[in-house]
């Protein structure tokens, strides 16, 4: 028999890249220090440039390989 409620652990918080990306967006919008806003904005721009570069170069490499 159980004498009390079973200890229930809260589900793990989501983490990883998506959480970090969302934190950057919030930091750009709500940070009180302008240096934190600038840093977060630059990181977001670098992420977007990186994804854009990968989106261009990966298909280009595949196309060259298949020729």
mmJSON file of the N, C-alpha and C atoms, coordinates in Angstrom:
{"data_MODEL":{"atom_site":{
"group_PDB":["ATOM","ATOM","ATOM","ATOM","ATOM","ATOM","ATOM","ATOM","ATOM","ATOM","ATOM","ATOM","ATOM","ATOM","ATOM","ATOM","ATOM","ATOM","ATOM","ATOM","ATOM","ATOM","ATOM","ATOM","ATOM","ATOM","ATOM","ATOM","ATOM","ATOM","ATOM","ATOM","ATOM","ATOM","ATOM","ATOM","ATOM","ATOM","ATOM","ATOM","ATOM","ATOM","ATOM","ATOM","ATOM","ATOM","ATOM","ATOM","ATOM","ATOM","ATOM","ATOM","ATOM","ATOM","ATOM","ATOM","ATOM","ATOM","ATOM","ATOM","ATOM","ATOM","ATOM","ATOM","ATOM","ATOM","ATOM","ATOM","ATOM","ATOM","ATOM","ATOM","ATOM","ATOM","ATOM","ATOM","ATOM","ATOM","ATOM","ATOM","ATOM","ATOM","ATOM","ATOM","ATOM","ATOM","ATOM","ATOM","ATOM","ATOM","ATOM","ATOM","ATOM","ATOM","ATOM","ATOM","ATOM","ATOM","ATOM","ATOM","ATOM","ATOM","ATOM","ATOM","ATOM","ATOM","ATOM","ATOM","ATOM","ATOM","ATOM","ATOM","ATOM","ATOM","ATOM","ATOM","ATOM","ATOM","ATOM","ATOM","ATOM","ATOM","ATOM","ATOM","ATOM","ATOM","ATOM","ATOM","ATOM","ATOM","ATOM","ATOM","ATOM","ATOM","ATOM","ATOM","ATOM","ATOM","ATOM","ATOM","ATOM","ATOM","ATOM","ATOM","ATOM","ATOM","ATOM","ATOM","ATOM","ATOM","ATOM","ATOM","ATOM","ATOM","ATOM","ATOM","ATOM","ATOM","ATOM","ATOM","ATOM","ATOM","ATOM","ATOM","ATOM","ATOM","ATOM","ATOM","ATOM","ATOM","ATOM","ATOM","ATOM","ATOM","ATOM","ATOM","ATOM","ATOM","ATOM","ATOM","ATOM","ATOM","ATOM","ATOM","ATOM","ATOM","ATOM","ATOM","ATOM","ATOM","ATOM","ATOM","ATOM","ATOM","ATOM","ATOM","ATOM","ATOM","ATOM","ATOM","ATOM"],
"id":[1,2,3,4,5,6,7,8,9,10,11,12,13,14,15,16,17,18,19,20,21,22,23,24,25,26,27,28,29,30,31,32,33,34,35,36,37,38,39,40,41,42,43,44,45,46,47,48,49,50,51,52,53,54,55,56,57,58,59,60,61,62,63,64,65,66,67,68,69,70,71,72,73,74,75,76,77,78,79,80,81,82,83,84,85,86,87,88,89,90,91,92,93,94,95,96,97,98,99,100,101,102,103,104,105,106,107,108,109,110,111,112,113,114,115,116,117,118,119,120,121,122,123,124,125,126,127,128,129,130,131,132,133,134,135,136,137,138,139,140,141,142,143,144,145,146,147,148,149,150,151,152,153,154,155,156,157,158,159,160,161,162,163,164,165,166,167,168,169,170,171,172,173,174,175,176,177,178,179,180,181,182,183,184,185,186,187,188,189,190,191,192,193,194,195,196,197,198,199,200,201],
"type_symbol":["N","C","C","N","C","C","N","C","C","N","C","C","N","C","C","N","C","C","N","C","C","N","C","C","N","C","C","N","C","C","N","C","C","N","C","C","N","C","C","N","C","C","N","C","C","N","C","C","N","C","C","N","C","C","N","C","C","N","C","C","N","C","C","N","C","C","N","C","C","N","C","C","N","C","C","N","C","C","N","C","C","N","C","C","N","C","C","N","C","C","N","C","C","N","C","C","N","C","C","N","C","C","N","C","C","N","C","C","N","C","C","N","C","C","N","C","C","N","C","C","N","C","C","N","C","C","N","C","C","N","C","C","N","C","C","N","C","C","N","C","C","N","C","C","N","C","C","N","C","C","N","C","C","N","C","C","N","C","C","N","C","C","N","C","C","N","C","C","N","C","C","N","C","C","N","C","C","N","C","C","N","C","C","N","C","C","N","C","C","N","C","C","N","C","C","N","C","C","N","C","C"],
"label_atom_id":["N","CA","C","N","CA","C","N","CA","C","N","CA","C","N","CA","C","N","CA","C","N","CA","C","N","CA","C","N","CA","C","N","CA","C","N","CA","C","N","CA","C","N","CA","C","N","CA","C","N","CA","C","N","CA","C","N","CA","C","N","CA","C","N","CA","C","N","CA","C","N","CA","C","N","CA","C","N","CA","C","N","CA","C","N","CA","C","N","CA","C","N","CA","C","N","CA","C","N","CA","C","N","CA","C","N","CA","C","N","CA","C","N","CA","C","N","CA","C","N","CA","C","N","CA","C","N","CA","C","N","CA","C","N","CA","C","N","CA","C","N","CA","C","N","CA","C","N","CA","C","N","CA","C","N","CA","C","N","CA","C","N","CA","C","N","CA","C","N","CA","C","N","CA","C","N","CA","C","N","CA","C","N","CA","C","N","CA","C","N","CA","C","N","CA","C","N","CA","C","N","CA","C","N","CA","C","N","CA","C","N","CA","C","N","CA","C","N","CA","C","N","CA","C","N","CA","C","N","CA","C","N","CA","C"],
"label_alt_id":[null,null,null,null,null,null,null,null,null,null,null,null,null,null,null,null,null,null,null,null,null,null,null,null,null,null,null,null,null,null,null,null,null,null,null,null,null,null,null,null,null,null,null,null,null,null,null,null,null,null,null,null,null,null,null,null,null,null,null,null,null,null,null,null,null,null,null,null,null,null,null,null,null,null,null,null,null,null,null,null,null,null,null,null,null,null,null,null,null,null,null,null,null,null,null,null,null,null,null,null,null,null,null,null,null,null,null,null,null,null,null,null,null,null,null,null,null,null,null,null,null,null,null,null,null,null,null,null,null,null,null,null,null,null,null,null,null,null,null,null,null,null,null,null,null,null,null,null,null,null,null,null,null,null,null,null,null,null,null,null,null,null,null,null,null,null,null,null,null,null,null,null,null,null,null,null,null,null,null,null,null,null,null,null,null,null,null,null,null,null,null,null,null,null,null,null,null,null,null,null,null],
"label_comp_id":["UNK","UNK","UNK","UNK","UNK","UNK","UNK","UNK","UNK","UNK","UNK","UNK","UNK","UNK","UNK","UNK","UNK","UNK","UNK","UNK","UNK","UNK","UNK","UNK","UNK","UNK","UNK","UNK","UNK","UNK","UNK","UNK","UNK","UNK","UNK","UNK","UNK","UNK","UNK","UNK","UNK","UNK","UNK","UNK","UNK","UNK","UNK","UNK","UNK","UNK","UNK","UNK","UNK","UNK","UNK","UNK","UNK","UNK","UNK","UNK","UNK","UNK","UNK","UNK","UNK","UNK","UNK","UNK","UNK","UNK","UNK","UNK","UNK","UNK","UNK","UNK","UNK","UNK","UNK","UNK","UNK","UNK","UNK","UNK","UNK","UNK","UNK","UNK","UNK","UNK","UNK","UNK","UNK","UNK","UNK","UNK","UNK","UNK","UNK","UNK","UNK","UNK","UNK","UNK","UNK","UNK","UNK","UNK","UNK","UNK","UNK","UNK","UNK","UNK","UNK","UNK","UNK","UNK","UNK","UNK","UNK","UNK","UNK","UNK","UNK","UNK","UNK","UNK","UNK","UNK","UNK","UNK","UNK","UNK","UNK","UNK","UNK","UNK","UNK","UNK","UNK","UNK","UNK","UNK","UNK","UNK","UNK","UNK","UNK","UNK","UNK","UNK","UNK","UNK","UNK","UNK","UNK","UNK","UNK","UNK","UNK","UNK","UNK","UNK","UNK","UNK","UNK","UNK","UNK","UNK","UNK","UNK","UNK","UNK","UNK","UNK","UNK","UNK","UNK","UNK","UNK","UNK","UNK","UNK","UNK","UNK","UNK","UNK","UNK","UNK","UNK","UNK","UNK","UNK","UNK","UNK","UNK","UNK","UNK","UNK","UNK"],
"label_asym_id":["A","A","A","A","A","A","A","A","A","A","A","A","A","A","A","A","A","A","A","A","A","A","A","A","A","A","A","A","A","A","A","A","A","A","A","A","A","A","A","A","A","A","A","A","A","A","A","A","A","A","A","A","A","A","A","A","A","A","A","A","A","A","A","A","A","A","A","A","A","A","A","A","A","A","A","A","A","A","A","A","A","A","A","A","A","A","A","A","A","A","A","A","A","A","A","A","A","A","A","A","A","A","A","A","A","A","A","A","A","A","A","A","A","A","A","A","A","A","A","A","A","A","A","A","A","A","A","A","A","A","A","A","A","A","A","A","A","A","A","A","A","A","A","A","A","A","A","A","A","A","A","A","A","A","A","A","A","A","A","A","A","A","A","A","A","A","A","A","A","A","A","A","A","A","A","A","A","A","A","A","A","A","A","A","A","A","A","A","A","A","A","A","A","A","A","A","A","A","A","A","A"],
"label_entity_id":["1","1","1","1","1","1","1","1","1","1","1","1","1","1","1","1","1","1","1","1","1","1","1","1","1","1","1","1","1","1","1","1","1","1","1","1","1","1","1","1","1","1","1","1","1","1","1","1","1","1","1","1","1","1","1","1","1","1","1","1","1","1","1","1","1","1","1","1","1","1","1","1","1","1","1","1","1","1","1","1","1","1","1","1","1","1","1","1","1","1","1","1","1","1","1","1","1","1","1","1","1","1","1","1","1","1","1","1","1","1","1","1","1","1","1","1","1","1","1","1","1","1","1","1","1","1","1","1","1","1","1","1","1","1","1","1","1","1","1","1","1","1","1","1","1","1","1","1","1","1","1","1","1","1","1","1","1","1","1","1","1","1","1","1","1","1","1","1","1","1","1","1","1","1","1","1","1","1","1","1","1","1","1","1","1","1","1","1","1","1","1","1","1","1","1","1","1","1","1","1","1"],
"label_seq_id":[1,1,1,2,2,2,3,3,3,4,4,4,5,5,5,6,6,6,7,7,7,8,8,8,9,9,9,10,10,10,11,11,11,12,12,12,13,13,13,14,14,14,15,15,15,16,16,16,17,17,17,18,18,18,19,19,19,20,20,20,21,21,21,22,22,22,23,23,23,24,24,24,25,25,25,26,26,26,27,27,27,28,28,28,29,29,29,30,30,30,31,31,31,32,32,32,33,33,33,34,34,34,35,35,35,36,36,36,37,37,37,38,38,38,39,39,39,40,40,40,41,41,41,42,42,42,43,43,43,44,44,44,45,45,45,46,46,46,47,47,47,48,48,48,49,49,49,50,50,50,51,51,51,52,52,52,53,53,53,54,54,54,55,55,55,56,56,56,57,57,57,58,58,58,59,59,59,60,60,60,61,61,61,62,62,62,63,63,63,64,64,64,65,65,65,66,66,66,67,67,67],
"pdbx_PDB_ins_code":[null,null,null,null,null,null,null,null,null,null,null,null,null,null,null,null,null,null,null,null,null,null,null,null,null,null,null,null,null,null,null,null,null,null,null,null,null,null,null,null,null,null,null,null,null,null,null,null,null,null,null,null,null,null,null,null,null,null,null,null,null,null,null,null,null,null,null,null,null,null,null,null,null,null,null,null,null,null,null,null,null,null,null,null,null,null,null,null,null,null,null,null,null,null,null,null,null,null,null,null,null,null,null,null,null,null,null,null,null,null,null,null,null,null,null,null,null,null,null,null,null,null,null,null,null,null,null,null,null,null,null,null,null,null,null,null,null,null,null,null,null,null,null,null,null,null,null,null,null,null,null,null,null,null,null,null,null,null,null,null,null,null,null,null,null,null,null,null,null,null,null,null,null,null,null,null,null,null,null,null,null,null,null,null,null,null,null,null,null,null,null,null,null,null,null,null,null,null,null,null,null],
"Cartn_x":[0.828,0.0,0.872,0.353,1.062,0.622,1.597,1.291,1.126,1.583,1.498,1.576,1.501,1.585,2.987,3.022,4.306,5.015,6.33,7.063,7.085,6.517,6.424,7.394,8.297,9.261,8.649,8.918,8.407,9.104,8.436,9.07,10.286,11.277,12.476,12.147,12.843,12.63,13.265,12.623,13.221,14.54,15.471,16.773,17.294,18.529,19.157,19.147,19.285,19.439,18.199,17.038,15.805,15.635,15.874,15.745,16.752,17.972,18.975,18.602,18.06,17.631,16.505,15.542,14.433,14.909,15.883,16.421,17.104,17.792,18.414,17.364,16.279,15.215,14.641,14.389,13.833,14.839,16.121,17.135,17.253,17.135,17.175,16.018,14.881,13.674,13.571,13.99,13.67,14.859,16.067,17.217,17.309,17.663,17.779,19.093,20.12,21.423,21.538,21.934,22.02,23.128,24.178,25.256,24.758,23.867,23.3,22.404,21.676,20.816,21.645,22.722,23.571,24.219,24.72,25.36,24.371,23.176,22.167,21.75,21.619,21.239,22.326,23.588,24.684,24.718,24.48,24.443,23.304,22.151,21.035,21.372,22.003,22.388,23.396,24.369,25.351,24.692,23.725,23.001,22.261,21.6,20.865,21.805,22.946,23.931,24.472,24.726,25.218,24.231,22.954,21.939,21.801,21.889,21.809,22.974,24.172,25.353,25.24,24.805,24.627,23.554,22.501,21.431,21.874,22.922,23.444,24.529,25.485,26.648,26.354,25.502,25.226,24.598,23.557,23.043,24.078,24.916,25.952,26.959,27.368,28.315,27.679,26.424,25.731,25.597,25.283,25.145,26.475,27.573,28.886,29.254,28.916,29.241,28.469,27.229,26.392,26.669,27.437,27.743,28.697],
"Cartn_y":[-1.179,0.0,1.242,2.241,3.506,4.418,4.986,5.872,7.327,7.694,9.087,9.17,10.361,10.512,10.153,9.528,9.182,10.46,10.439,11.641,11.702,12.739,12.919,14.014,13.665,14.653,15.424,16.714,17.483,17.026,17.141,16.734,17.607,17.048,17.84,19.034,20.13,21.334,21.137,21.662,21.524,22.279,21.743,22.385,22.272,22.593,22.432,23.694,23.488,24.602,25.48,24.864,25.649,26.577,26.049,26.879,28.032,27.761,28.814,29.879,29.451,30.39,31.278,30.671,31.453,32.414,31.999,32.897,34.109,33.903,35.031,36.024,35.513,36.398,37.216,36.563,37.269,38.276,37.909,38.821,40.074,39.924,41.098,42.028,41.456,42.248,42.832,42.099,42.5,42.813,42.675,42.925,44.405,44.672,46.065,46.697,45.909,46.446,46.422,47.541,47.63,46.738,46.476,45.601,44.166,43.74,42.395,42.316,43.381,43.411,43.333,44.104,44.111,42.744,42.163,40.85,39.795,39.786,38.811,39.037,40.292,40.587,40.123,40.353,39.901,38.38,37.701,36.24,35.737,36.394,36.003,36.212,37.336,37.605,36.562,36.229,35.212,33.846,33.51,32.252,32.238,33.335,33.405,33.331,34.011,33.958,32.535,31.896,30.518,29.567,29.68,28.828,29.141,30.403,30.773,30.207,30.291,29.752,28.239,27.567,26.116,25.765,26.552,26.306,26.515,27.301,27.508,26.482,26.308,25.476,23.984,23.497,22.055,21.609,22.272,21.863,22.043,23.071,23.299,22.15,21.705,20.59,19.308,19.077,17.876,17.905,19.073,19.188,18.916,19.444,19.191,17.72,17.098,15.684,14.804,15.152,14.328,14.538,15.535,15.771,14.753],
"Cartn_z":[0.0,0.0,0.0,-0.58,-0.672,0.465,1.155,2.273,1.861,0.718,0.288,-1.222,-1.715,-3.168,-3.654,-4.794,-5.394,-5.806,-5.646,-6.043,-7.569,-8.06,-9.508,-9.9,-10.795,-11.266,-12.427,-12.475,-13.618,-14.891,-16.014,-17.272,-17.55,-18.217,-18.504,-19.393,-19.137,-19.946,-21.31,-22.324,-23.649,-23.708,-24.403,-24.501,-25.912,-26.057,-27.348,-28.182,-29.466,-30.398,-30.493,-30.487,-30.63,-29.439,-28.249,-27.048,-27.07,-27.482,-27.57,-28.586,-29.718,-30.75,-30.238,-29.556,-29.006,-27.921,-27.132,-26.101,-26.733,-27.86,-28.553,-29.032,-29.584,-30.065,-28.915,-27.793,-26.635,-26.097,-26.08,-25.556,-26.414,-27.731,-28.609,-28.288,-28.008,-27.798,-26.394,-25.368,-24.003,-23.1,-23.58,-22.718,-22.359,-21.115,-20.665,-21.101,-21.228,-21.63,-23.15,-23.706,-25.162,-25.705,-24.898,-25.372,-25.546,-24.661,-24.791,-26.021,-26.279,-27.471,-28.747,-28.792,-29.989,-30.185,-29.103,-29.192,-29.689,-29.129,-29.539,-30.991,-31.393,-32.775,-33.745,-33.397,-34.255,-34.355,-33.246,-33.282,-34.166,-34.088,-34.953,-36.425,-36.736,-38.126,-38.602,-37.752,-38.125,-38.34,-37.506,-37.701,-39.033,-39.353,-40.617,-41.816,-41.734,-42.816,-42.953,-41.817,-41.854,-42.505,-42.131,-42.747,-44.235,-44.596,-46.006,-46.804,-46.227,-46.903,-47.066,-46.013,-46.117,-47.138,-47.177,-48.137,-49.573,-49.776,-51.126,-51.454,-50.531,-50.832,-50.861,-49.997,-49.993,-51.314,-51.823,-53.144,-54.262,-54.162,-55.174,-55.184,-54.016,-53.914,-54.442,-54.097,-54.576,-56.094,-56.647,-58.1,-58.796,-58.259,-58.86,-58.767,-57.651,-57.464,-58.442,-58.737,-59.605,-61.091,-61.459,-62.882,-63.414],
"occupancy":[1.0,1.0,1.0,1.0,1.0,1.0,1.0,1.0,1.0,1.0,1.0,1.0,1.0,1.0,1.0,1.0,1.0,1.0,1.0,1.0,1.0,1.0,1.0,1.0,1.0,1.0,1.0,1.0,1.0,1.0,1.0,1.0,1.0,1.0,1.0,1.0,1.0,1.0,1.0,1.0,1.0,1.0,1.0,1.0,1.0,1.0,1.0,1.0,1.0,1.0,1.0,1.0,1.0,1.0,1.0,1.0,1.0,1.0,1.0,1.0,1.0,1.0,1.0,1.0,1.0,1.0,1.0,1.0,1.0,1.0,1.0,1.0,1.0,1.0,1.0,1.0,1.0,1.0,1.0,1.0,1.0,1.0,1.0,1.0,1.0,1.0,1.0,1.0,1.0,1.0,1.0,1.0,1.0,1.0,1.0,1.0,1.0,1.0,1.0,1.0,1.0,1.0,1.0,1.0,1.0,1.0,1.0,1.0,1.0,1.0,1.0,1.0,1.0,1.0,1.0,1.0,1.0,1.0,1.0,1.0,1.0,1.0,1.0,1.0,1.0,1.0,1.0,1.0,1.0,1.0,1.0,1.0,1.0,1.0,1.0,1.0,1.0,1.0,1.0,1.0,1.0,1.0,1.0,1.0,1.0,1.0,1.0,1.0,1.0,1.0,1.0,1.0,1.0,1.0,1.0,1.0,1.0,1.0,1.0,1.0,1.0,1.0,1.0,1.0,1.0,1.0,1.0,1.0,1.0,1.0,1.0,1.0,1.0,1.0,1.0,1.0,1.0,1.0,1.0,1.0,1.0,1.0,1.0,1.0,1.0,1.0,1.0,1.0,1.0,1.0,1.0,1.0,1.0,1.0,1.0,1.0,1.0,1.0,1.0,1.0,1.0],
"B_iso_or_equiv":[0.0,0.0,0.0,0.0,0.0,0.0,0.0,0.0,0.0,0.0,0.0,0.0,0.0,0.0,0.0,0.0,0.0,0.0,0.0,0.0,0.0,0.0,0.0,0.0,0.0,0.0,0.0,0.0,0.0,0.0,0.0,0.0,0.0,0.0,0.0,0.0,0.0,0.0,0.0,0.0,0.0,0.0,0.0,0.0,0.0,0.0,0.0,0.0,0.0,0.0,0.0,0.0,0.0,0.0,0.0,0.0,0.0,0.0,0.0,0.0,0.0,0.0,0.0,0.0,0.0,0.0,0.0,0.0,0.0,0.0,0.0,0.0,0.0,0.0,0.0,0.0,0.0,0.0,0.0,0.0,0.0,0.0,0.0,0.0,0.0,0.0,0.0,0.0,0.0,0.0,0.0,0.0,0.0,0.0,0.0,0.0,0.0,0.0,0.0,0.0,0.0,0.0,0.0,0.0,0.0,0.0,0.0,0.0,0.0,0.0,0.0,0.0,0.0,0.0,0.0,0.0,0.0,0.0,0.0,0.0,0.0,0.0,0.0,0.0,0.0,0.0,0.0,0.0,0.0,0.0,0.0,0.0,0.0,0.0,0.0,0.0,0.0,0.0,0.0,0.0,0.0,0.0,0.0,0.0,0.0,0.0,0.0,0.0,0.0,0.0,0.0,0.0,0.0,0.0,0.0,0.0,0.0,0.0,0.0,0.0,0.0,0.0,0.0,0.0,0.0,0.0,0.0,0.0,0.0,0.0,0.0,0.0,0.0,0.0,0.0,0.0,0.0,0.0,0.0,0.0,0.0,0.0,0.0,0.0,0.0,0.0,0.0,0.0,0.0,0.0,0.0,0.0,0.0,0.0,0.0,0.0,0.0,0.0,0.0,0.0,0.0],
"pdbx_formal_charge":[null,null,null,null,null,null,null,null,null,null,null,null,null,null,null,null,null,null,null,null,null,null,null,null,null,null,null,null,null,null,null,null,null,null,null,null,null,null,null,null,null,null,null,null,null,null,null,null,null,null,null,null,null,null,null,null,null,null,null,null,null,null,null,null,null,null,null,null,null,null,null,null,null,null,null,null,null,null,null,null,null,null,null,null,null,null,null,null,null,null,null,null,null,null,null,null,null,null,null,null,null,null,null,null,null,null,null,null,null,null,null,null,null,null,null,null,null,null,null,null,null,null,null,null,null,null,null,null,null,null,null,null,null,null,null,null,null,null,null,null,null,null,null,null,null,null,null,null,null,null,null,null,null,null,null,null,null,null,null,null,null,null,null,null,null,null,null,null,null,null,null,null,null,null,null,null,null,null,null,null,null,null,null,null,null,null,null,null,null,null,null,null,null,null,null,null,null,null,null,null,null],
"auth_seq_id":[1,1,1,2,2,2,3,3,3,4,4,4,5,5,5,6,6,6,7,7,7,8,8,8,9,9,9,10,10,10,11,11,11,12,12,12,13,13,13,14,14,14,15,15,15,16,16,16,17,17,17,18,18,18,19,19,19,20,20,20,21,21,21,22,22,22,23,23,23,24,24,24,25,25,25,26,26,26,27,27,27,28,28,28,29,29,29,30,30,30,31,31,31,32,32,32,33,33,33,34,34,34,35,35,35,36,36,36,37,37,37,38,38,38,39,39,39,40,40,40,41,41,41,42,42,42,43,43,43,44,44,44,45,45,45,46,46,46,47,47,47,48,48,48,49,49,49,50,50,50,51,51,51,52,52,52,53,53,53,54,54,54,55,55,55,56,56,56,57,57,57,58,58,58,59,59,59,60,60,60,61,61,61,62,62,62,63,63,63,64,64,64,65,65,65,66,66,66,67,67,67],
"auth_comp_id":["UNK","UNK","UNK","UNK","UNK","UNK","UNK","UNK","UNK","UNK","UNK","UNK","UNK","UNK","UNK","UNK","UNK","UNK","UNK","UNK","UNK","UNK","UNK","UNK","UNK","UNK","UNK","UNK","UNK","UNK","UNK","UNK","UNK","UNK","UNK","UNK","UNK","UNK","UNK","UNK","UNK","UNK","UNK","UNK","UNK","UNK","UNK","UNK","UNK","UNK","UNK","UNK","UNK","UNK","UNK","UNK","UNK","UNK","UNK","UNK","UNK","UNK","UNK","UNK","UNK","UNK","UNK","UNK","UNK","UNK","UNK","UNK","UNK","UNK","UNK","UNK","UNK","UNK","UNK","UNK","UNK","UNK","UNK","UNK","UNK","UNK","UNK","UNK","UNK","UNK","UNK","UNK","UNK","UNK","UNK","UNK","UNK","UNK","UNK","UNK","UNK","UNK","UNK","UNK","UNK","UNK","UNK","UNK","UNK","UNK","UNK","UNK","UNK","UNK","UNK","UNK","UNK","UNK","UNK","UNK","UNK","UNK","UNK","UNK","UNK","UNK","UNK","UNK","UNK","UNK","UNK","UNK","UNK","UNK","UNK","UNK","UNK","UNK","UNK","UNK","UNK","UNK","UNK","UNK","UNK","UNK","UNK","UNK","UNK","UNK","UNK","UNK","UNK","UNK","UNK","UNK","UNK","UNK","UNK","UNK","UNK","UNK","UNK","UNK","UNK","UNK","UNK","UNK","UNK","UNK","UNK","UNK","UNK","UNK","UNK","UNK","UNK","UNK","UNK","UNK","UNK","UNK","UNK","UNK","UNK","UNK","UNK","UNK","UNK","UNK","UNK","UNK","UNK","UNK","UNK","UNK","UNK","UNK","UNK","UNK","UNK"],
"auth_asym_id":["A","A","A","A","A","A","A","A","A","A","A","A","A","A","A","A","A","A","A","A","A","A","A","A","A","A","A","A","A","A","A","A","A","A","A","A","A","A","A","A","A","A","A","A","A","A","A","A","A","A","A","A","A","A","A","A","A","A","A","A","A","A","A","A","A","A","A","A","A","A","A","A","A","A","A","A","A","A","A","A","A","A","A","A","A","A","A","A","A","A","A","A","A","A","A","A","A","A","A","A","A","A","A","A","A","A","A","A","A","A","A","A","A","A","A","A","A","A","A","A","A","A","A","A","A","A","A","A","A","A","A","A","A","A","A","A","A","A","A","A","A","A","A","A","A","A","A","A","A","A","A","A","A","A","A","A","A","A","A","A","A","A","A","A","A","A","A","A","A","A","A","A","A","A","A","A","A","A","A","A","A","A","A","A","A","A","A","A","A","A","A","A","A","A","A","A","A","A","A","A","A"],
"auth_atom_id":["N","CA","C","N","CA","C","N","CA","C","N","CA","C","N","CA","C","N","CA","C","N","CA","C","N","CA","C","N","CA","C","N","CA","C","N","CA","C","N","CA","C","N","CA","C","N","CA","C","N","CA","C","N","CA","C","N","CA","C","N","CA","C","N","CA","C","N","CA","C","N","CA","C","N","CA","C","N","CA","C","N","CA","C","N","CA","C","N","CA","C","N","CA","C","N","CA","C","N","CA","C","N","CA","C","N","CA","C","N","CA","C","N","CA","C","N","CA","C","N","CA","C","N","CA","C","N","CA","C","N","CA","C","N","CA","C","N","CA","C","N","CA","C","N","CA","C","N","CA","C","N","CA","C","N","CA","C","N","CA","C","N","CA","C","N","CA","C","N","CA","C","N","CA","C","N","CA","C","N","CA","C","N","CA","C","N","CA","C","N","CA","C","N","CA","C","N","CA","C","N","CA","C","N","CA","C","N","CA","C","N","CA","C","N","CA","C","N","CA","C","N","CA","C","N","CA","C","N","CA","C","N","CA","C"],
"pdbx_PDB_model_num":[1,1,1,1,1,1,1,1,1,1,1,1,1,1,1,1,1,1,1,1,1,1,1,1,1,1,1,1,1,1,1,1,1,1,1,1,1,1,1,1,1,1,1,1,1,1,1,1,1,1,1,1,1,1,1,1,1,1,1,1,1,1,1,1,1,1,1,1,1,1,1,1,1,1,1,1,1,1,1,1,1,1,1,1,1,1,1,1,1,1,1,1,1,1,1,1,1,1,1,1,1,1,1,1,1,1,1,1,1,1,1,1,1,1,1,1,1,1,1,1,1,1,1,1,1,1,1,1,1,1,1,1,1,1,1,1,1,1,1,1,1,1,1,1,1,1,1,1,1,1,1,1,1,1,1,1,1,1,1,1,1,1,1,1,1,1,1,1,1,1,1,1,1,1,1,1,1,1,1,1,1,1,1,1,1,1,1,1,1,1,1,1,1,1,1,1,1,1,1,1,1]
}}}
